[in-house]
Amino acid sequence: MTLPFLTIRIKLISIIGFFLVPMAVLSIYNHYEILNREIDDLKGRNFSAATHVAVEVDRLITETTGVLRVLSRHPTVVACEPAAMDRLFAELLPSYPMRLNILAADMAGNNVGSGVSSPTVHTLNYNDKEWYQGARRGAYIIGDLHVSKLFKRPAVMISGPVTDDRSRQVGVVGIPIDLNAISKHLAASTNRLAENTDILVLDRKGGIMMDTRSPERIGRNITDTALKCPGEVITPGFTTVCRGSDGVERIISVANVGNHGWHALVSMPLSEARSFALLVSRKALSAALIAGLIAMFPAVRLVRSILGSLQELVAAMGEVERGNLTYKLQFSARDELETIASSFNAMAQRLRASEETLTTLNADLEERVHQRTADLEAMNRELESFSYSVSHDLRAPLRHLAGFSEALLEDYADRLDENGRHCLERINGASRRLSQMIDAMLDLSRLSRSDLQRERIDLGAVARDILDELRGAEPERRVSVKISDAMETEGDARLVRVVMENLVGNAWKYSRTREGAAIEIGTRQDGATAIYYVRDNGVGFDMAYADRLFAPFQRLHREDEFEGTGVGLATVQRIVHRHGGRLWAEAAPGEGATFFFTLGTCS
């Protein structure tokens, strides 16, 4: 079924007409979404509070341990001078709030230093304290919860060993942590939670070390309170909702306090969370409804204004589409539509300028192309003239040189000794080789100028034809030949035959010295690219000289070993490059050589 065409006017009016019902539905849905989201957010804040408490307590322990490490190396403490230590500890203690004291004990457990002055402090003996015994064994210890004899309030002692410069232990230093003070600090730093939220710190055995809402619970075990959920295992690092022994559902989050074995626990009654979330969602629902009703009345006028401006914009775009680049768009409204009008007019102006520039550039480009074409044609004519001059001017002296040397051999052979005849034969041979090199050089230069004619080529058939010619020239040779099937490709048949003549001819030539000579001509696939190769088991060459392989007149073997002009592989490379392919080789001395090539798009 095809829907009728709806204009923007109808669409905007429909939006206004159906505004109230969707707004009400979405507002109610949003109310419950906000309610659930706020509860999830409170769970996240609950866990963040537990993490924050754990970090704060861990920081306090770490900082205290760091102070103990510094004091354990202080000369006054190492020397065990009571009066000096009292002064030192008293000066330091105000810098470390939430610590009750800084004290030191000798190896017998007697107090020999205190940051708090008291008539009885130096009469105390700590030999029966677990924190003293642990530190006396050379470790840094966090002691159990106890009530300080000096301050009459719950505390935890952090202690460590004192050693002299010969690493001998001479005493113990300790700092008692004020648990009430820490509880007040934690309550102040987590004041964004609901009113009845409990924040506790538990030791390894579940003993309550700190309690922000009910300090009287300090020293009790969590299992003796309503915060413990029967049958529930609360895992550190997670948040859960469970019902306590008093029947109250709570959001409970637990976080590890460093690696000290303590846990930070934050518990919020679920009813408090729901009340808070419901208040937020109701406010959001009311605000959405009121805002929607207020916005509906000016919406009609706004739609009319937008429709008018859109009609003007459509008309202006139609003018530009018809080629009227001088058209200017003007909106009466002082808003973003005015910016659109300015941008549209600027665009039209740039199009006019671009059109003029493009016209000028096209004219200039045509002139340049014409001039470059003329220059290229002139250079080609000069190159052809040079090639003809090289061919003509060099061949004449060579013919004279070859003719006179042959005449000397024919007419004066009986008057010349063996050395003289040998010299003339070498002159004659050099003349022939130079003539061959001139022919090869001219053929190489013509490769870049001749047009390519693409057609289907059977490389296997070409290779077999070339090998038949080579066997006819040397019928006495026995060469094992393997040619793959399905070696069809596209290219210039004349030039591709030149490639195969050179590569197959080289394989035939350089395997001449081998007993059981073998030549393999085949293909393999590299993705969508066909790679062709010609392999022999001949003399091979050192890959260290491979960079000279395809340069004209560069030879890797002596001329008296293997004949040739040194232009064959350069010719192969130029033909392969003209076909959009590439050519490379792999070889080793005495182990033969393999030449690989691809044939891409002809150019």
ABEGO torsion letter per residue (X at the ends): XBBBBBBAAAAAAAAAAAAAAAAAAAAAAAAAAAAAAAAAAAAAAAAAAAAAAAAAAAAAAAAAAAAAAAAAABAAAAAGBAAAAAAAAAAAAAABBGBABBBBBBAAGBBABBABBBAAAAABBAAABAAAAAAAAGBBBBBBBBBBAAAGBBBBBBBBBBBBAAGBBAEBBBBBBBAAAAAAAAAAAAAABBAABBBBBBBAAGBBABBAABAAABGBBAAABAABBBGBBBBBGBBBBBBBAAGBBBBBBBBBBEAAGBBBBBBBBAAAAAAAAAAAAAAAAAAAAAAAAAAAAAAAAAAAAAAAAAAAAAAAAAAAAAGBAABBBBBABBBAAAAAAAAAAAAAAAAAAAAAAAAAAAAAAAAAAAAAAAAAAAAAAAAAAAAAAAAAAAAAAAAAAAAAAAAAAAAAAAABBAAAAAAAAAAAAAAAAAAAAAAAAAAAAAAAABBBBBBBBBAAAAAAAAAAAAAAABAABBBBBBBBBGABBBEBAAAAAAAAAAAAAAAAAAAAABBGBBBBBBBBBBEABBBBBBBBABAEBBAAAAAAAABBGBBABBAAABBEAGAAAAAAAAAAAAAGBBBBBBBBBGAEBBBBBBBBBBX
